Amino acid sequence: VRLVESGGGFVQPGGSLRLSCVTSGFNFSATSMAWARQVPEKGLEWLVGIWMDGTTSYVDSVKGRFTASRDNARSTLYLQMDNLQPADSAVYFCATEGGGHWGQGTQVTVSS
């Protein structure tokens, strides 16, 4: 099982980034997925769950700003992040349902 995130970087407040998570080694189309983030000295924050049919459920802190999607044909998960703020700075991870498998994370830094 492999999950590889990409798309992180440095952005100014109000900017946007699109994260990707390319997966392999399991039946992606039959697996619910999630995005989470972690800030040093803070715990892990689950951001969004995305079910096999694309149904999503967001945490309030990102609702209306972040959009998760999936391409089952490409076994890839996406996270479109708009109107980013400094509080969104974190390492972002994709994970399989329940946190059984994780990617290595991609750093997002929001600063002026």
C-alpha positions in Angstrom: 0.0 0.0 0.0 1.4 3.4 -0.9 0.0 6.9 -0.6 2.0 9.8 -1.9 1.0 13.4 -1.3 2.1 16.4 -3.4 1.1 20.0 -4.1 2.1 21.6 -0.8 4.1 24.8 -0.7 4.2 28.4 0.3 1.3 30.7 -0.3 0.1 34.1 0.9 -3.1 34.5 2.9 -6.1 34.3 0.6 -4.3 32.1 -1.8 -5.0 28.6 -3.0 -3.3 25.2 -3.3 -4.4 21.9 -4.7 -3.0 18.8 -3.0 -2.9 15.4 -4.7 -2.6 11.9 -3.1 -1.6 9.2 -5.6 -2.3 5.7 -4.2 -1.5 2.2 -5.1 -1.5 -1.3 -3.7 -5.2 -1.5 -2.7 -8.6 -1.1 -4.1 -8.9 2.6 -4.1 -12.4 2.7 -5.6 -13.7 0.5 -2.7 -12.0 2.5 0.0 -13.2 5.6 1.9 -10.4 8.1 2.3 -9.6 11.2 4.4 -7.4 14.2 4.6 -5.9 15.3 7.9 -3.3 17.8 9.0 -0.9 18.2 11.9 0.7 21.3 13.4 3.8 20.9 15.7 2.7 20.9 19.3 -0.8 20.2 18.3 -2.7 17.0 17.7 -3.9 15.6 14.4 -6.9 17.3 12.9 -9.1 15.3 10.6 -10.4 17.6 7.9 -12.6 15.7 5.5 -13.8 12.2 4.9 -14.7 11.2 1.3 -16.6 8.0 0.7 -16.4 5.6 -2.2 -19.2 7.5 -4.0 -17.6 10.9 -3.5 -19.8 12.0 -0.6 -17.8 14.2 1.7 -18.0 15.4 5.3 -15.9 18.4 6.4 -14.8 19.7 9.8 -16.2 23.1 10.4 -12.8 24.9 10.3 -12.4 24.2 6.6 -16.0 23.9 5.4 -16.7 26.2 2.5 -13.0 26.7 1.8 -11.7 23.2 1.1 -13.0 20.8 -1.4 -12.1 17.1 -1.5 -12.6 15.0 -4.5 -11.4 11.6 -5.9 -10.7 10.1 -9.3 -11.2 6.4 -8.9 -9.9 5.7 -12.4 -6.5 7.3 -11.4 -6.6 6.0 -7.7 -6.0 9.6 -6.7 -7.4 11.8 -4.0 -7.5 15.6 -4.2 -7.9 18.5 -1.8 -8.6 22.0 -3.3 -7.8 24.6 -0.6 -9.0 28.1 -1.2 -8.8 31.3 0.9 -5.9 29.8 2.9 -5.0 31.5 6.2 -1.9 31.3 8.4 -3.8 28.9 10.7 -4.0 26.4 7.9 -0.2 26.0 7.9 0.5 22.4 8.7 1.7 19.1 7.3 -1.2 17.6 5.3 -1.7 13.9 5.0 -4.0 11.6 3.1 -5.1 8.4 4.7 -7.3 5.4 4.2 -10.5 5.0 6.2 -9.8 4.7 9.9 -6.2 5.7 9.4 -5.0 2.3 8.5 -2.5 3.7 5.9 -1.0 7.1 5.6 1.1 9.1 3.2 4.3 10.9 4.1 2.7 14.3 4.2 3.2 17.5 2.4 4.0 20.8 4.0 1.7 23.8 3.5 2.8 27.2 4.8 0.6 30.3 4.6 2.3 33.5 5.4 2.6 37.1 4.2 
